[in-house]
Amino acid sequence: MYTEIRIDGENVDLGDRPKVTIDLQNPHLSYESIPNSKASIPNIPFSPRNQRIFLYAEMPQGGNDLFSYDCESIYNGALVYHGKAYVKNANPVSGYQLEAGDDLGRFFGIYQDTLLSELDLGSVLLPSILTPEVAVSGKPALCFPTILNPDFYSTNGELVNYSGRVNAYESGYTTTGPIVPALFVNYLLKQIAALTGITLSGSFLSHPTWSKLILTNWRALDGETTVLIRRHVPAWTIGNFLLELRKVPNLQLDFNSNTKSLTIDFWEKKMDIPPLRDWTLKATPGHDKYNEFKRRLQLIFDLDSGDSLMKDKPDSMGDYITPVTGALGSEAIDFVKVNFKLSTFLVDQTTGLPIAKQTGVTEEFNQLSVSTLPRLLFWHGMVSNIPTALPELNDISLYLTGAKGIAATSWKRTEQLRKEMFYLKKGFELNETDLALLDFSEQIHYNGLNYMVAHVSGELPITKEFQCLLVKV
């Protein structure tokens, strides 16, 4: 039994039989935060090799730079944990104390806690004759859909001959009303990636429908011919934006701090993949079974209170609630509430266009301080000679309810899991290969049932079972 700790690919000198505690958390089961797996690294002894590896961190003359190290915990040749490590304490006698984890709180570096509206997300020069869609490097970046909003200038619309349409179009965009760009979500994600130095991938980016998702806002260009992206995004951090975006198509966000990569896939599809590993014969005697009382979903839009059409919540903007089909003791227990800050628009029945009634953000009439919420639409392109974006495209709707709604198309499998779930806390005699192959997006099989692994904790060297928390699928 041999334990290794590698820092930036190099083995550190360890004391006799070092004990490494690992605490692994499933990052896919919570929608308001992403848990951080971590490893407790024992004091690394003081030695010339370790001095060099840790850049003489024990020396006051070394300064206070907080270096991030690639940290690998290896047991009998198998990589059982891979994260980032920082030197918390350095002592020329006792050695080095490390903090190791997924480092999600620093994933975006110096931009982690900065609002999107304060980041340099670039700019886009508009063509001299504005087109409904503007591409950057051959990929859609901006579009200018026509949206009905008679209250954009509050009560002053008549003073500027406002037609009541944002991005009004008559064989070309008119000059008597506000021009407001919408951002393709894929473009915004790629701008964030370019700024923060991460690599993006995943099926969400290339999906035929979701790749047409746009983020709307009410900030008018006011005659500017260059779109400054940060003016048209919400005052949210990158992390908040990703968490809110994740809820809509029910995304799986896989952060890898070591490769500085983010993979964006669809979570529902992962739950239909049969388990590849059977842990039945690895189980130790005894367990604790915990019931989940919040078995019904309640999906809720946080609507923009500035839109008078949303004052009395319209039926189409209503919550989705798991129907009651059983008796008390089955699914008819309590709700798990998921709030969506990214909502969408009502559609005007006469014109077929999105509609709102709220004050916009513009230099005209001193409206720059107006606060609004972002919303989502699907870009359709030119429809009947009007640049069109709507809440529905290709059998997917951005409303929560209905046969094509978010609940039916993106949350159905999650809803089924919730109705049937319970928790099983149990010990398993896992080996280094089991730990190396552990994938929190995959199910495991145990004693006739399938489970998602929510939590694994234990020690290296392996001398006893690992404690695991399983969620019945």
C-alpha positions as CSV (number, residue, x, y, z in Angstrom):
1,M,0.0,0.0,0.0
2,Y,1.7,3.1,-1.2
3,T,0.5,6.7,-1.1
4,E,1.9,9.5,-3.2
5,I,1.2,13.2,-3.2
6,R,2.2,15.0,-6.4
7,I,2.5,18.7,-6.6
8,D,2.6,20.1,-10.2
9,G,3.5,16.5,-11.3
10,E,6.4,16.0,-8.9
11,N,6.3,13.7,-5.9
12,V,6.8,15.4,-2.5
13,D,8.7,13.8,0.3
14,L,6.2,12.3,2.8
15,G,6.6,11.1,6.4
16,D,6.0,7.6,7.5
17,R,2.5,6.2,6.5
18,P,0.9,9.6,5.8
19,K,-2.9,9.7,6.3
20,V,-4.9,11.5,3.6
21,T,-8.6,12.1,4.2
22,I,-10.8,12.6,1.1
23,D,-14.2,14.1,1.1
24,L,-15.9,13.8,-2.4
25,Q,-19.2,15.6,-3.1
26,N,-21.5,15.1,-6.1
27,P,-21.6,18.6,-7.8
28,H,-24.8,17.8,-9.8
29,L,-27.5,17.4,-7.2
30,S,-27.8,20.9,-5.9
31,Y,-29.2,23.8,-8.0
32,E,-28.3,26.8,-5.8
33,S,-24.7,26.0,-5.3
34,I,-22.0,23.5,-6.5
35,P,-20.4,21.5,-3.6
36,N,-16.6,21.4,-3.4
37,S,-14.8,18.1,-3.0
38,K,-11.6,18.3,-0.9
39,A,-8.7,16.4,0.5
40,S,-7.0,16.9,3.8
41,I,-3.3,16.6,3.2
42,P,-1.2,15.9,6.3
43,N,1.8,18.0,7.2
44,I,4.3,17.6,4.4
45,P,7.7,17.4,6.1
46,F,10.4,20.0,5.7
47,S,13.0,18.9,3.2
48,P,15.2,20.4,0.5
49,R,13.0,18.8,-2.2
50,N,9.8,20.1,-0.6
51,Q,11.3,23.5,-0.1
52,R,12.0,23.8,-3.8
53,I,8.5,22.5,-4.8
54,F,6.7,24.9,-2.5
55,L,8.9,27.8,-3.6
56,Y,10.5,28.3,-0.1
57,A,7.1,29.3,1.3
58,E,8.4,29.1,4.9
59,M,10.8,32.0,4.3
60,P,9.5,35.5,5.3
61,Q,11.6,36.8,2.4
62,G,9.5,34.7,0.1
63,G,6.6,37.2,0.3
64,N,2.9,36.4,0.5
65,D,2.0,35.2,-3.0
66,L,-0.8,32.6,-2.9
67,F,0.4,30.0,-5.4
68,S,-2.0,27.4,-6.7
69,Y,-0.5,24.0,-7.2
70,D,-1.9,21.0,-9.2
71,C,-2.4,18.3,-6.5
72,E,-2.7,14.6,-7.1
73,S,-3.4,12.0,-4.5
74,I,-2.3,8.6,-5.8
75,Y,-2.8,5.3,-4.1
76,N,-1.2,2.1,-5.4
77,G,-0.7,3.8,-8.7
78,A,-4.3,4.9,-9.1
79,L,-5.3,8.6,-9.2
80,V,-8.0,8.8,-6.5
81,Y,-8.2,12.6,-6.2
82,H,-7.1,15.5,-8.4
83,G,-7.5,19.1,-7.3
84,K,-5.8,22.3,-6.4
85,A,-3.7,22.9,-3.3
86,Y,-2.5,26.0,-1.5
87,V,0.0,26.3,1.3
88,K,-2.0,27.3,4.4
89,N,0.9,27.2,6.9
90,A,4.7,26.8,6.4
91,N,7.1,26.0,9.3
92,P,10.8,25.2,8.9
93,V,10.5,22.5,11.6
94,S,7.1,20.9,11.1
95,G,6.8,21.4,7.4
96,Y,3.9,22.5,5.1
97,Q,0.1,22.3,5.7
98,L,-1.9,22.2,2.5
99,E,-5.5,23.1,1.7
100,A,-6.7,21.0,-1.3
101,G,-10.0,21.0,-3.1
102,D,-11.8,21.5,-6.4
103,D,-11.1,25.2,-6.0
104,L,-14.5,26.2,-7.5
105,G,-14.5,29.4,-5.4
106,R,-11.4,30.5,-7.5
107,F,-12.3,28.9,-10.8
108,F,-12.6,32.3,-12.6
109,G,-9.6,33.8,-10.9
110,I,-9.6,37.5,-10.3
111,Y,-13.0,37.7,-12.0
112,Q,-14.8,35.3,-9.6
113,D,-16.7,37.9,-7.6
114,T,-16.9,40.7,-10.2
115,L,-20.3,41.5,-11.7
116,L,-20.7,40.7,-15.4
117,S,-21.7,44.4,-15.9
118,E,-18.3,45.4,-14.7
119,L,-16.2,43.0,-16.8
120,D,-14.5,43.8,-20.0
121,L,-16.5,41.4,-22.2
122,G,-15.5,43.0,-25.4
123,S,-17.5,45.0,-27.9
124,V,-19.0,44.5,-31.3
125,L,-18.9,47.1,-34.1
126,L,-22.2,47.2,-35.9
127,P,-22.5,47.4,-39.7
128,S,-23.3,50.8,-41.2
129,I,-26.7,49.4,-42.2
130,L,-27.9,47.4,-39.2
131,T,-28.8,43.8,-39.9
132,P,-31.2,41.6,-37.7
133,E,-28.3,39.4,-36.8
134,V,-24.6,40.3,-36.3
135,A,-21.9,37.6,-36.3
136,V,-18.4,37.7,-34.9
137,S,-15.9,35.3,-36.4
138,G,-18.7,33.6,-38.3
139,K,-20.7,32.8,-35.2
140,P,-24.0,34.6,-34.1
141,A,-23.2,37.2,-31.5
142,L,-26.1,39.7,-31.4
143,C,-29.6,40.1,-32.8
144,F,-32.2,42.8,-32.8
145,P,-35.7,41.2,-32.4
146,T,-38.8,43.4,-32.5
147,I,-40.5,43.4,-29.1
148,L,-43.6,45.3,-28.2
149,N,-43.1,47.7,-25.3
150,P,-45.3,50.8,-25.4
151,D,-44.0,51.9,-22.0
152,F,-40.3,52.0,-22.9
153,Y,-40.2,55.8,-22.6
154,S,-42.6,55.7,-19.7
155,T,-45.2,58.5,-20.5
156,N,-42.9,60.3,-22.9
157,G,-43.2,58.1,-26.0
158,E,-45.3,60.6,-28.0
159,L,-42.6,63.2,-27.6
160,V,-40.2,61.1,-29.8
161,N,-42.9,59.7,-32.1
162,Y,-42.3,56.2,-30.5
163,S,-44.3,53.4,-32.3
164,G,-44.4,51.2,-29.2
165,R,-41.9,48.7,-30.8
166,V,-38.3,48.2,-29.6
167,N,-36.2,47.4,-32.7
168,A,-39.0,48.5,-35.0
169,Y,-38.4,47.1,-38.5
170,E,-39.9,48.2,-41.9
171,S,-37.6,46.9,-44.6
172,G,-34.9,48.0,-42.2
173,Y,-34.7,49.3,-38.7
174,T,-36.4,52.7,-38.1
175,T,-34.8,55.6,-36.3
176,T,-37.7,56.7,-34.2
177,G,-37.5,54.2,-31.4
178,P,-35.0,52.4,-29.2
179,I,-32.5,49.9,-30.7
180,V,-31.6,47.3,-28.2
181,P,-29.3,44.3,-28.8
182,A,-29.9,40.9,-27.5
183,L,-26.9,38.6,-26.9
184,F,-26.7,35.0,-28.0
185,V,-26.0,33.0,-24.8
186,N,-23.3,31.0,-26.5
187,Y,-21.5,34.2,-27.5
188,L,-21.7,35.5,-24.0
189,L,-20.3,32.2,-22.6
190,K,-17.5,32.3,-25.1
191,Q,-16.7,35.9,-24.1
192,I,-16.6,34.9,-20.5
193,A,-14.3,32.0,-21.3
194,A,-11.9,34.2,-23.3
195,L,-11.7,36.7,-20.5
196,T,-11.1,34.2,-17.7
197,G,-8.9,31.8,-19.7
198,I,-11.1,28.7,-19.5
199,T,-12.0,26.2,-22.2
200,L,-15.7,25.6,-23.0
201,S,-17.2,22.4,-24.5
202,G,-20.4,20.3,-24.3
203,S,-23.5,19.4,-26.1
204,F,-25.4,22.5,-24.9
205,L,-23.2,24.7,-27.1
206,S,-24.1,22.8,-30.3
207,H,-27.7,21.9,-29.6
208,P,-29.9,22.9,-32.6
209,T,-32.5,24.6,-30.4
210,W,-30.6,25.8,-27.3
211,S,-27.8,27.3,-29.4
212,K,-30.4,29.9,-30.6
213,L,-31.1,31.0,-27.0
214,I,-30.7,34.8,-26.5
215,L,-30.5,37.0,-23.5
216,T,-32.6,40.1,-23.7
217,N,-32.2,43.4,-21.9
218,W,-33.7,46.9,-22.1
219,R,-30.5,49.0,-22.5
220,A,-30.9,51.1,-25.7
221,L,-27.8,51.9,-27.8
222,D,-28.8,55.6,-28.0
223,G,-27.1,56.1,-31.3
224,E,-23.9,54.2,-30.5
225,T,-22.6,52.1,-33.4
226,T,-20.5,49.8,-31.1
227,V,-22.2,47.5,-28.7
228,L,-20.3,47.4,-25.4
229,I,-21.3,43.9,-24.1
230,R,-21.1,44.7,-20.4
231,R,-23.9,47.2,-20.7
232,H,-26.3,44.5,-21.8
233,V,-25.8,41.8,-19.2
234,P,-27.2,41.5,-15.7
235,A,-25.4,42.7,-12.6
236,W,-24.7,39.1,-11.6
237,T,-21.4,37.3,-11.0
238,I,-20.3,34.7,-13.6
239,G,-21.1,32.0,-11.1
240,N,-24.6,33.3,-10.5
241,F,-25.3,33.6,-14.2
242,L,-24.2,30.0,-14.8
243,L,-26.3,28.7,-11.9
244,E,-29.4,30.5,-13.3
245,L,-28.7,29.4,-16.8
246,R,-28.3,25.8,-15.6
247,K,-31.8,25.6,-14.2
248,V,-33.6,26.4,-17.5
249,P,-32.4,23.4,-19.7
250,N,-31.4,21.5,-16.5
251,L,-27.7,21.5,-17.3
252,Q,-24.8,19.5,-16.0
253,L,-21.8,21.8,-15.3
254,D,-18.5,20.0,-15.1
255,F,-15.8,22.3,-13.8
256,N,-12.2,21.1,-13.9
257,S,-9.9,23.5,-12.1
258,N,-6.8,21.6,-13.2
259,T,-7.4,21.9,-16.9
260,K,-9.3,25.2,-16.5
261,S,-12.2,23.7,-18.5
262,L,-16.0,23.8,-18.2
263,T,-18.1,21.2,-19.9
264,I,-21.9,22.0,-20.3
265,D,-24.1,19.1,-21.0
266,F,-27.7,18.1,-20.3
267,W,-28.3,16.5,-16.9
268,E,-31.6,14.6,-17.7
269,K,-30.0,12.4,-20.3
270,K,-27.3,11.2,-17.9
271,M,-30.0,9.8,-15.6
272,D,-31.2,7.4,-18.3
273,I,-27.8,5.8,-18.7
274,P,-27.8,2.3,-17.0
275,P,-25.2,1.9,-14.2
276,L,-21.8,0.6,-15.3
277,R,-20.6,-0.6,-11.9
278,D,-22.1,-2.9,-9.3
279,W,-21.1,-2.2,-5.7
280,T,-23.3,-5.0,-4.1
281,L,-20.3,-7.3,-3.2
282,K,-18.4,-4.3,-1.8
283,A,-21.1,-3.5,0.8
284,T,-20.4,-3.8,4.5
285,P,-23.2,-4.8,7.0
286,G,-25.7,-2.3,8.2
287,H,-27.0,1.0,6.8
288,D,-29.1,4.1,7.6
289,K,-32.0,4.9,5.3
290,Y,-33.4,8.4,5.3
291,N,-36.7,9.5,3.7
292,E,-36.9,12.6,1.6
293,F,-40.0,14.6,2.5
294,K,-39.7,17.2,-0.3
295,R,-40.7,15.0,-3.2
296,R,-42.7,17.4,-5.3
297,L,-41.1,19.9,-7.6
298,Q,-42.3,23.5,-7.6
299,L,-40.6,25.5,-10.4
300,I,-41.1,29.2,-10.0
301,F,-40.4,32.3,-12.2
302,D,-39.0,35.3,-10.4
303,L,-40.8,37.9,-12.7
304,D,-39.7,41.4,-13.4
305,S,-41.8,43.6,-11.2
306,G,-41.2,46.5,-13.5
307,D,-43.3,44.9,-16.2
308,S,-47.0,45.9,-15.5
309,L,-48.1,42.8,-17.4
310,M,-46.5,40.7,-14.7
311,K,-48.2,42.4,-11.7
312,D,-50.9,39.8,-11.5
313,K,-48.9,36.7,-12.6
314,P,-50.3,35.5,-16.0
315,D,-51.3,31.9,-16.3
316,S,-48.6,31.2,-18.8
317,M,-46.0,32.4,-16.3
318,G,-47.4,30.2,-13.6
319,D,-45.5,27.8,-11.4
320,Y,-45.1,24.2,-12.3
321,I,-46.0,21.9,-9.4
322,T,-45.7,18.1,-9.5
323,P,-49.3,16.8,-9.6
324,V,-50.7,14.8,-6.7
325,T,-51.6,11.3,-7.7
326,G,-50.9,9.4,-4.5
327,A,-51.8,9.5,-0.9
328,L,-50.0,11.1,2.0
329,G,-46.9,9.1,2.4
330,S,-46.0,8.8,-1.3
331,E,-45.3,11.9,-3.4
332,A,-48.0,14.1,-1.7
333,I,-45.6,15.3,1.0
334,D,-43.9,18.7,0.5
335,F,-42.2,20.8,-2.2
336,V,-38.7,21.4,-3.2
337,K,-38.8,24.9,-4.7
338,V,-36.5,26.0,-7.6
339,N,-36.7,29.7,-8.4
340,F,-35.8,30.8,-12.0
341,K,-34.5,34.3,-12.3
342,L,-34.4,33.9,-16.1
343,S,-37.9,34.1,-17.3
344,T,-39.4,34.9,-20.7
345,F,-42.1,37.1,-22.3
346,L,-45.8,37.0,-23.0
347,V,-46.7,36.9,-26.6
348,D,-49.1,39.4,-28.1
349,Q,-52.0,37.5,-29.7
350,T,-52.5,40.1,-32.4
351,T,-49.0,40.5,-33.8
352,G,-47.5,37.2,-32.5
353,L,-44.5,39.2,-31.1
354,P,-43.2,39.3,-27.5
355,I,-44.7,42.0,-25.4
356,A,-43.9,43.8,-22.2
357,K,-45.0,47.1,-20.6
358,Q,-42.1,48.6,-18.7
359,T,-39.7,51.5,-18.6
360,G,-36.5,50.9,-20.6
361,V,-32.9,52.0,-19.9
362,T,-31.9,54.9,-22.0
363,E,-30.2,58.4,-22.0
364,E,-33.5,59.8,-23.2
365,F,-35.5,61.3,-20.3
366,N,-32.8,60.3,-17.8
367,Q,-33.8,56.7,-17.7
368,L,-30.3,55.2,-17.2
369,S,-30.9,54.3,-13.6
370,V,-33.9,52.1,-14.3
371,S,-33.4,48.5,-13.1
372,T,-34.7,45.5,-15.1
373,L,-34.2,41.8,-15.2
374,P,-32.8,39.8,-18.1
375,R,-35.1,37.3,-19.9
376,L,-34.7,34.6,-22.5
377,L,-36.1,34.0,-26.0
378,F,-35.3,31.8,-29.0
379,W,-34.0,33.6,-32.1
380,H,-36.1,32.7,-35.2
381,G,-34.5,35.1,-37.6
382,M,-36.7,36.9,-40.2
383,V,-40.4,35.8,-40.0
384,S,-42.8,37.7,-42.3
385,N,-40.2,40.4,-42.8
386,I,-39.9,41.0,-39.0
387,P,-36.8,40.0,-36.9
388,T,-38.4,37.6,-34.6
389,A,-37.6,36.0,-31.2
390,L,-40.1,33.9,-29.3
391,P,-40.5,31.8,-26.2
392,E,-40.8,28.6,-28.3
393,L,-38.7,26.9,-30.9
394,N,-38.6,23.3,-32.2
395,D,-41.0,21.8,-29.6
396,I,-39.2,23.5,-26.7
397,S,-40.9,26.3,-24.8
398,L,-39.4,28.6,-22.2
399,Y,-42.5,28.6,-20.1
400,L,-42.5,26.3,-17.1
401,T,-45.8,24.6,-17.8
402,G,-47.3,23.0,-20.9
403,A,-46.5,20.0,-23.0
404,K,-43.4,21.7,-24.5
405,G,-42.5,23.6,-21.3
406,I,-39.4,23.5,-19.2
407,A,-40.9,21.0,-16.7
408,A,-41.9,18.6,-19.5
409,T,-38.8,18.8,-21.7
410,S,-36.0,19.4,-19.2
411,W,-37.1,18.4,-15.7
412,K,-39.2,15.2,-16.2
413,R,-36.5,12.7,-15.2
414,T,-35.5,14.9,-12.3
415,E,-39.1,15.0,-11.2
416,Q,-39.3,11.2,-11.3
417,L,-36.1,10.9,-9.3
418,R,-37.5,13.2,-6.7
419,K,-40.8,11.3,-6.4
420,E,-39.0,8.0,-5.8
421,M,-35.9,9.1,-3.9
422,F,-34.6,8.2,-0.5
423,Y,-31.1,8.3,0.9
424,L,-29.0,5.4,1.9
425,K,-25.9,5.9,4.1
426,K,-23.7,2.9,3.9
427,G,-20.2,1.6,4.1
428,F,-18.5,0.1,1.0
429,E,-15.1,-1.5,0.8
430,L,-13.9,0.5,-2.2
431,N,-10.4,0.1,-3.6
432,E,-8.2,2.5,-5.4
433,T,-9.7,1.5,-8.8
434,D,-13.2,2.2,-7.6
435,L,-12.2,5.7,-6.5
436,A,-10.3,6.4,-9.7
437,L,-13.3,5.4,-11.8
438,L,-15.9,7.3,-9.7
439,D,-18.0,9.6,-11.9
440,F,-20.7,11.5,-10.1
441,S,-22.7,11.8,-13.3
442,E,-23.1,8.0,-13.4
443,Q,-25.3,5.6,-11.5
444,I,-24.1,2.7,-9.5
445,H,-26.0,-0.5,-8.8
446,Y,-26.4,-2.0,-5.3
447,N,-28.6,-4.9,-4.2
448,G,-31.3,-4.7,-6.9
449,L,-31.6,-0.9,-7.1
450,N,-29.8,2.0,-8.9
451,Y,-28.4,5.0,-7.1
452,M,-26.6,8.2,-7.7
453,V,-23.6,8.7,-5.4
454,A,-24.0,11.9,-3.4
455,H,-21.0,11.7,-1.1
456,V,-17.9,9.5,-0.4
457,S,-15.5,10.0,2.5
458,G,-12.6,7.9,3.7
459,E,-8.9,7.7,4.2
460,L,-5.7,6.7,2.4
461,P,-4.1,4.3,3.0
462,I,-7.3,2.3,2.7
463,T,-7.6,0.3,6.0
464,K,-11.4,0.4,6.4
465,E,-14.6,1.0,4.4
466,F,-15.6,4.3,2.8
467,Q,-18.8,5.9,4.1
468,C,-21.1,6.7,1.2
469,L,-24.4,8.6,0.8
470,L,-26.5,7.2,-2.0
471,V,-29.6,8.7,-3.6
472,K,-32.2,6.2,-5.0
473,V,-32.8,6.8,-8.7
